[in-house]
């Protein structure tokens, strides 16, 4: 079946049906997904039941997989696939961890508005989050459209932001906002800060996005206080309700989003209940590259 799309929000997000993500996609199907991502930025694929291997294989068709914070080697991982990221509150035994465990404390950073791995260069492009076990309440994921946020930014701010860049650091939100400071110098050095412009043009759609989020810790060329206030103002603007959409999970959902033009955050849930999702994230590849050519990244 061809890819079928149903818009879920006036600005972005569509439900996607007609594809079985557990098998390799044909070139035309991959091109259709890429085109849909350029238009909608977030796609919801309901009713997919993927193993770790199947999910990494699906993601690997769009670019090399990025392990994110796993590069720091902070803790033992539950998952067999190194390039798959465990978004859960579970221990090795599959049961919820204590609330004061390092993993649970670190995962609370997911409840802050962010773009996955904006603290890395080269850029990442897509993330795919797959729901396996869900709590009885909460745990939704919210998204906002940074393209619409740029379009609605007052002309004065557009002119100011156009020439500015922000430094992004992997542990900024965890160390500064959450008090999670138990990182060795070696771990901190494993993911050094990177710089991205606040005005970012999407290579696929050509649309401009306001590239902000909690990983951004300072604006280059501005005083620390002034730069932080600008980042807070821009983040408040970008996450207004009119730019926002909430996904309420069902087991089997796979949500795919473009980190170059969206922000997202998880919402609170009962940490004594199991919540298990699995994420894969891909590095950006040049426009025009054949997605199937990157399939070896998932092998």
KENU-952654 format. One record per residue (C-alpha): x, y, z; residue in one letter. Coordinates in nm, 3 decimals. Example, Ala and Ser with C-alpha at 12.3 -4.5 7.8 and 13.67 -1.06 7.14 Angstrom:
<sites>
+---------+---------+---------+----+
:       x :       y :       z : aa :
+---------+---------+---------+----+
:   1.230 :  -0.450 :   0.780 :  A :
:   1.367 :  -0.106 :   0.714 :  S :
+---------+---------+---------+----+
</sites>
This chain:
<sites>
+---------+---------+---------+----+
:       x :       y :       z : aa :
+---------+---------+---------+----+
:   0.000 :   0.000 :   0.000 :  X :
:   0.119 :   0.356 :  -0.064 :  X :
:   0.189 :   0.593 :   0.222 :  X :
:  -0.137 :   0.747 :   0.346 :  X :
:  -0.122 :   1.075 :   0.539 :  X :
:  -0.383 :   1.242 :   0.759 :  X :
:  -0.295 :   1.584 :   0.902 :  X :
:  -0.334 :   1.609 :   1.279 :  X :
:  -0.258 :   1.980 :   1.331 :  X :
:  -0.304 :   2.294 :   1.118 :  X :
:   0.073 :   2.360 :   1.104 :  X :
:   0.250 :   2.022 :   1.120 :  X :
:   0.214 :   1.654 :   1.221 :  X :
:   0.040 :   1.380 :   1.022 :  X :
:  -0.071 :   1.026 :   1.090 :  X :
:   0.102 :   0.787 :   0.850 :  X :
:  -0.044 :   0.452 :   0.743 :  X :
:   0.011 :   0.200 :   0.468 :  X :
:   0.372 :   0.098 :   0.544 :  X :
:   0.506 :  -0.199 :   0.738 :  X :
:   0.815 :  -0.057 :   0.908 :  X :
:   0.943 :  -0.402 :   1.007 :  X :
:   1.056 :  -0.470 :   0.650 :  X :
:   1.295 :  -0.279 :   0.420 :  X :
:   1.118 :   0.002 :   0.237 :  X :
:   1.137 :   0.047 :  -0.138 :  X :
:   1.312 :   0.356 :  -0.274 :  X :
:   0.978 :   0.515 :  -0.360 :  X :
:   0.849 :   0.452 :  -0.007 :  X :
:   1.161 :   0.604 :   0.149 :  X :
:   1.128 :   0.906 :  -0.076 :  X :
:   0.761 :   0.942 :   0.024 :  X :
:   0.847 :   0.934 :   0.395 :  X :
:   1.124 :   1.192 :   0.344 :  X :
:   0.890 :   1.421 :   0.151 :  X :
:   0.625 :   1.385 :   0.420 :  X :
:   0.881 :   1.469 :   0.688 :  X :
:   0.985 :   1.781 :   0.497 :  X :
:   0.622 :   1.891 :   0.495 :  X :
:   0.488 :   1.777 :   0.833 :  X :
:   0.808 :   1.742 :   1.045 :  X :
:   0.632 :   1.482 :   1.269 :  X :
:   0.477 :   1.155 :   1.150 :  X :
:   0.279 :   0.913 :   1.368 :  X :
:   0.289 :   0.547 :   1.255 :  X :
:   0.031 :   0.357 :   1.466 :  X :
:   0.021 :  -0.019 :   1.511 :  X :
:   0.387 :  -0.100 :   1.451 :  X :
:   0.543 :  -0.378 :   1.663 :  X :
:   0.917 :  -0.360 :   1.605 :  X :
:   1.205 :  -0.547 :   1.764 :  X :
:   1.528 :  -0.361 :   1.844 :  X :
:   1.683 :  -0.498 :   1.526 :  X :
:   1.382 :  -0.403 :   1.312 :  X :
:   1.371 :  -0.052 :   1.452 :  X :
:   1.741 :   0.011 :   1.397 :  X :
:   1.711 :  -0.130 :   1.045 :  X :
:   1.421 :   0.103 :   0.968 :  X :
:   1.606 :   0.406 :   1.105 :  X :
:   1.928 :   0.313 :   0.929 :  X :
:   1.760 :   0.361 :   0.592 :  X :
:   1.763 :   0.739 :   0.659 :  X :
:   2.119 :   0.783 :   0.783 :  X :
:   2.387 :   0.652 :   1.019 :  X :
:   2.249 :   0.597 :   1.367 :  X :
:   2.362 :   0.829 :   1.645 :  X :
:   2.385 :   0.686 :   2.001 :  X :
:   2.357 :   1.029 :   2.167 :  X :
:   2.459 :   1.038 :   2.533 :  X :
:   2.576 :   0.678 :   2.513 :  X :
:   2.903 :   0.826 :   2.386 :  X :
:   2.975 :   0.920 :   2.748 :  X :
:   2.947 :   0.559 :   2.865 :  X :
:   2.785 :   0.663 :   3.190 :  X :
:   2.589 :   0.349 :   3.272 :  X :
:   2.516 :  -0.006 :   3.164 :  X :
:   2.245 :  -0.029 :   2.901 :  X :
:   1.942 :  -0.258 :   2.896 :  X :
:   1.926 :  -0.279 :   2.517 :  X :
:   2.124 :  -0.516 :   2.299 :  X :
:   2.158 :  -0.267 :   2.015 :  X :
:   2.415 :   0.001 :   2.099 :  X :
:   2.253 :   0.243 :   1.854 :  X :
:   1.907 :   0.204 :   2.011 :  X :
:   1.839 :   0.435 :   2.307 :  X :
:   1.640 :   0.320 :   2.610 :  X :
:   1.376 :   0.580 :   2.703 :  X :
:   1.245 :   0.415 :   3.016 :  X :
:   1.254 :   0.414 :   3.395 :  X :
:   1.342 :   0.044 :   3.405 :  X :
:   1.636 :  -0.154 :   3.537 :  X :
:   1.796 :  -0.469 :   3.401 :  X :
:   1.514 :  -0.674 :   3.555 :  X :
:   1.249 :  -0.480 :   3.361 :  X :
:   1.105 :  -0.323 :   3.676 :  X :
:   1.088 :   0.049 :   3.764 :  X :
:   1.404 :   0.185 :   3.921 :  X :
:   1.404 :   0.387 :   4.245 :  X :
:   1.318 :   0.753 :   4.194 :  X :
:   1.663 :   0.860 :   4.309 :  X :
:   1.854 :   0.636 :   4.066 :  X :
:   2.092 :   0.808 :   3.826 :  X :
:   1.899 :   0.684 :   3.525 :  X :
:   1.563 :   0.817 :   3.647 :  X :
:   1.711 :   1.153 :   3.748 :  X :
:   1.888 :   1.189 :   3.414 :  X :
:   1.577 :   1.092 :   3.220 :  X :
:   1.381 :   1.377 :   3.379 :  X :
:   1.570 :   1.605 :   3.139 :  X :
:   1.346 :   1.459 :   2.867 :  X :
:   1.064 :   1.666 :   3.019 :  X :
:   1.239 :   1.988 :   2.911 :  X :
:   1.190 :   2.133 :   2.562 :  X :
:   1.479 :   2.006 :   2.351 :  X :
:   1.599 :   1.887 :   2.013 :  X :
:   1.776 :   1.551 :   2.028 :  X :
:   2.154 :   1.580 :   2.012 :  X :
:   2.157 :   1.950 :   1.922 :  X :
:   2.481 :   1.933 :   2.124 :  X :
:   2.653 :   1.736 :   1.848 :  X :
:   2.804 :   1.812 :   1.510 :  X :
:   2.743 :   1.703 :   1.242 :  X :
:   2.373 :   1.754 :   1.294 :  X :
:   2.123 :   1.480 :   1.357 :  X :
:   1.807 :   1.469 :   1.153 :  X :
:   1.532 :   1.222 :   1.246 :  X :
:   1.436 :   1.055 :   1.573 :  X :
:   1.198 :   0.759 :   1.592 :  X :
:   1.039 :   0.676 :   1.927 :  X :
:   0.856 :   0.344 :   1.965 :  X :
:   0.614 :   0.269 :   2.252 :  X :
:   0.650 :  -0.071 :   2.423 :  X :
:   0.499 :  -0.030 :   2.775 :  X :
:   0.299 :   0.262 :   2.907 :  X :
:   0.192 :   0.388 :   3.250 :  X :
:  -0.171 :   0.424 :   3.351 :  X :
:  -0.156 :   0.802 :   3.319 :  X :
:   0.072 :   1.072 :   3.182 :  X :
:   0.385 :   1.021 :   2.977 :  X :
:   0.253 :   1.206 :   2.671 :  X :
:   0.503 :   1.369 :   2.433 :  X :
:   0.459 :   1.727 :   2.315 :  X :
:   0.605 :   1.873 :   1.998 :  X :
:   0.632 :   2.228 :   1.866 :  X :
:   0.698 :   2.357 :   1.515 :  X :
:   1.008 :   2.578 :   1.500 :  X :
:   0.929 :   2.680 :   1.141 :  X :
:   0.596 :   2.830 :   1.242 :  X :
:   0.767 :   2.987 :   1.542 :  X :
:   1.013 :   3.164 :   1.312 :  X :
:   0.737 :   3.278 :   1.077 :  X :
:   0.550 :   3.434 :   1.371 :  X :
:   0.855 :   3.601 :   1.524 :  X :
:   0.827 :   3.983 :   1.509 :  X :
:   1.037 :   4.138 :   1.233 :  X :
:   1.257 :   4.317 :   1.488 :  X :
:   1.347 :   3.987 :   1.655 :  X :
:   1.398 :   3.812 :   1.321 :  X :
:   1.651 :   4.079 :   1.225 :  X :
:   1.828 :   4.046 :   1.561 :  X :
:   1.836 :   3.667 :   1.564 :  X :
:   1.945 :   3.630 :   1.201 :  X :
:   2.307 :   3.708 :   1.283 :  X :
:   2.336 :   3.520 :   1.612 :  X :
:   2.448 :   3.172 :   1.713 :  X :
:   2.413 :   2.975 :   2.036 :  X :
:   2.642 :   2.728 :   2.206 :  X :
:   2.480 :   2.392 :   2.285 :  X :
:   2.616 :   2.161 :   2.555 :  X :
:   2.491 :   1.809 :   2.625 :  X :
:   2.485 :   1.837 :   3.004 :  X :
:   2.367 :   2.197 :   3.039 :  X :
:   2.008 :   2.112 :   3.128 :  X :
:   2.100 :   1.822 :   3.356 :  X :
:   2.374 :   2.000 :   3.550 :  X :
:   2.230 :   2.352 :   3.561 :  X :
:   1.855 :   2.294 :   3.584 :  X :
:   1.822 :   1.949 :   3.744 :  X :
:   2.127 :   1.937 :   3.970 :  X :
:   2.246 :   1.615 :   3.806 :  X :
:   2.618 :   1.692 :   3.833 :  X :
:   2.768 :   1.346 :   3.885 :  X :
:   2.968 :   1.347 :   3.561 :  X :
:   3.342 :   1.293 :   3.542 :  X :
:   3.564 :   1.533 :   3.345 :  X :
:   3.614 :   1.254 :   3.093 :  X :
:   3.239 :   1.215 :   3.043 :  X :
:   3.191 :   1.587 :   3.001 :  X :
:   3.476 :   1.603 :   2.749 :  X :
:   3.326 :   1.318 :   2.543 :  X :
:   3.061 :   1.557 :   2.409 :  X :
:   3.219 :   1.905 :   2.380 :  X :
:   2.997 :   2.209 :   2.310 :  X :
:   2.895 :   2.291 :   1.953 :  X :
:   2.757 :   2.608 :   1.794 :  X :
:   2.442 :   2.641 :   1.583 :  X :
:   2.283 :   2.953 :   1.435 :  X :
:   1.954 :   3.062 :   1.590 :  X :
:   1.818 :   3.106 :   1.237 :  X :
:   1.844 :   2.769 :   1.067 :  X :
:   1.730 :   2.682 :   0.714 :  X :
:   1.602 :   2.327 :   0.669 :  X :
:   1.795 :   2.158 :   0.386 :  X :
:   1.495 :   1.957 :   0.263 :  X :
:   1.205 :   2.201 :   0.276 :  X :
:   1.402 :   2.526 :   0.249 :  X :
:   1.197 :   2.669 :   0.537 :  X :
:   1.356 :   2.873 :   0.813 :  X :
:   1.335 :   2.752 :   1.174 :  X :
:   1.403 :   2.923 :   1.506 :  X :
:   1.660 :   2.681 :   1.647 :  X :
:   1.638 :   2.697 :   2.026 :  X :
:   1.601 :   2.454 :   2.317 :  X :
:   1.735 :   2.375 :   2.663 :  X :
:   2.071 :   2.249 :   2.534 :  X :
:   2.152 :   2.607 :   2.425 :  X :
:   2.340 :   2.771 :   2.714 :  X :
:   2.473 :   3.100 :   2.577 :  X :
:   2.459 :   3.331 :   2.277 :  X :
:   2.793 :   3.406 :   2.118 :  X :
:   2.888 :   3.774 :   2.125 :  X :
:   2.637 :   3.862 :   2.400 :  X :
:   2.680 :   3.902 :   2.773 :  X :
:   2.590 :   3.590 :   2.970 :  X :
:   2.279 :   3.739 :   3.134 :  X :
:   2.153 :   3.911 :   2.819 :  X :
:   2.208 :   3.600 :   2.612 :  X :
:   2.028 :   3.376 :   2.860 :  X :
:   1.729 :   3.611 :   2.869 :  X :
:   1.714 :   3.611 :   2.489 :  X :
:   1.722 :   3.231 :   2.480 :  X :
:   1.445 :   3.212 :   2.741 :  X :
:   1.229 :   3.461 :   2.550 :  X :
:   1.278 :   3.276 :   2.221 :  X :
:   1.198 :   2.940 :   2.383 :  X :
:   0.884 :   3.083 :   2.541 :  X :
:   0.778 :   3.217 :   2.201 :  X :
:   0.850 :   2.889 :   2.019 :  X :
:   0.652 :   2.674 :   2.262 :  X :
:   0.327 :   2.872 :   2.263 :  X :
:   0.010 :   2.660 :   2.238 :  X :
:  -0.058 :   2.749 :   1.874 :  X :
:   0.275 :   2.589 :   1.770 :  X :
:   0.228 :   2.281 :   1.989 :  X :
:   0.081 :   1.932 :   1.948 :  X :
:   0.050 :   1.650 :   2.204 :  X :
:   0.086 :   1.281 :   2.123 :  X :
:  -0.098 :   1.047 :   2.359 :  X :
:   0.074 :   0.713 :   2.321 :  X :
:  -0.063 :   0.371 :   2.238 :  X :
:   0.154 :   0.061 :   2.253 :  X :
:   0.291 :   0.002 :   1.904 :  X :
:   0.305 :   0.369 :   1.804 :  X :
:   0.620 :   0.486 :   1.633 :  X :
:   0.656 :   0.862 :   1.614 :  X :
:   0.918 :   1.005 :   1.380 :  X :
:   1.023 :   1.369 :   1.397 :  X :
:   1.278 :   1.607 :   1.248 :  X :
:   1.509 :   1.752 :   1.513 :  X :
:   1.619 :   2.033 :   1.282 :  X :
:   1.281 :   2.205 :   1.289 :  X :
:   1.094 :   2.079 :   1.598 :  X :
:   1.130 :   2.067 :   1.974 :  X :
:   0.975 :   1.803 :   2.197 :  X :
:   0.937 :   1.711 :   2.561 :  X :
:   0.795 :   1.420 :   2.759 :  X :
:   0.533 :   1.483 :   3.024 :  X :
:   0.520 :   1.365 :   3.384 :  X :
:   0.390 :   1.021 :   3.481 :  X :
:   0.396 :   0.796 :   3.789 :  X :
:   0.762 :   0.694 :   3.820 :  X :
:   0.655 :   0.387 :   4.018 :  X :
:   0.490 :   0.251 :   3.701 :  X :
:   0.674 :   0.115 :   3.399 :  X :
:   0.716 :   0.338 :   3.096 :  X :
:   0.924 :   0.186 :   2.818 :  X :
:   0.997 :   0.343 :   2.482 :  X :
:   1.288 :   0.289 :   2.244 :  X :
:   1.448 :   0.566 :   2.040 :  X :
:   1.666 :   0.568 :   1.732 :  X :
:   1.820 :   0.887 :   1.592 :  X :
:   2.000 :   0.940 :   1.262 :  X :
:   2.278 :   1.172 :   1.155 :  X :
:   2.196 :   1.419 :   0.880 :  X :
:   2.289 :   1.313 :   0.528 :  X :
:   2.330 :   1.544 :   0.227 :  X :
:   2.017 :   1.642 :   0.037 :  X :
:   1.981 :   1.418 :  -0.266 :  X :
:   2.159 :   1.121 :  -0.110 :  X :
:   1.973 :   0.795 :  -0.158 :  X :
:   1.840 :   0.689 :   0.184 :  X :
:   1.877 :   0.321 :   0.103 :  X :
:   2.249 :   0.380 :   0.066 :  X :
:   2.275 :   0.424 :   0.441 :  X :
:   2.113 :   0.092 :   0.525 :  X :
:   2.450 :  -0.053 :   0.623 :  X :
:   2.443 :   0.173 :   0.929 :  X :
:   2.180 :  -0.059 :   1.078 :  X :
:   2.354 :  -0.384 :   0.991 :  X :
+---------+---------+---------+----+
</sites>
